[in-house]
Amino acid sequence: MSELETKVPVSKSPFWQFSIKFYAVPGVAQACIELQDRAKVDVNILFFLLWNATQGRAYKKADVAEVERLVGAWREMTVVPIRNVRRALKSPPAVMTPEAAEGFRTRVKAVELEAERLQQEALYELAQTSRLGQPSASPAKAAQTSIDAYQAVVGPFPPGPLATVLSAFPKFG
């Protein structure tokens, strides 16, 4: 997820509500940004797996690969380019006043967050209609199984940021 300095879009989705609360746990936001930047983790997929774990549902490698296949195009077409524009505006070209660039950056941030919310709405609908995932003995076990599966799909996560995210999970599981 992107920085939550802008107004958060409203959604009644329990997944979106989980994501907003989880992202606000001290240390989680920075850990997610590191996972995103260093390991190409889609934080929306990560949160989707964790939210499902709170429901006692674990995802195997094939399940995660299918989730990635379904939402990857949206992420690459919308979320990532918008995020890149927002980040570039932190150091705008000299022709643009810092105030004007920051005002525009704030609006871009809102669009980025809306693109992420739409991705989460699609993921939430997927959770309601698909047969992906399977019951797990506990939320903690489901979270670990799903995270391991996600790493099997996209590659290893940096251990420090991953530990931060996993240490925050028991408050929700």
BELJOMO-V244468 format. One record per pair of residues at least 24 apart in sequence whose C-alpha atoms are under 6 Angstrom apart, sorted by the first residue. I is the first residue (numbers start at 0). J is the second residue. If there is no record, write none. Layout:
# BELJOMO-V244468
I_J / I_J
This chain:
# BELJOMO-V244468
0_42 / 5_109 / 27_164 / 30_160 / 38_156 / 49_142 / 52_138 / 52_141 / 52_142 / 53_138 / 53_172 / 55_134 / 55_135 / 55_137 / 55_138 / 56_132 / 56_133 / 56_134 / 56_135 / 56_141 / 57_132 / 57_133 / 57_135 / 57_141 / 57_145 / 58_132 / 58_145 / 59_148 / 60_148 / 62_131 / 63_149 / 78_111 / 78_114 / 81_111 / 138_172
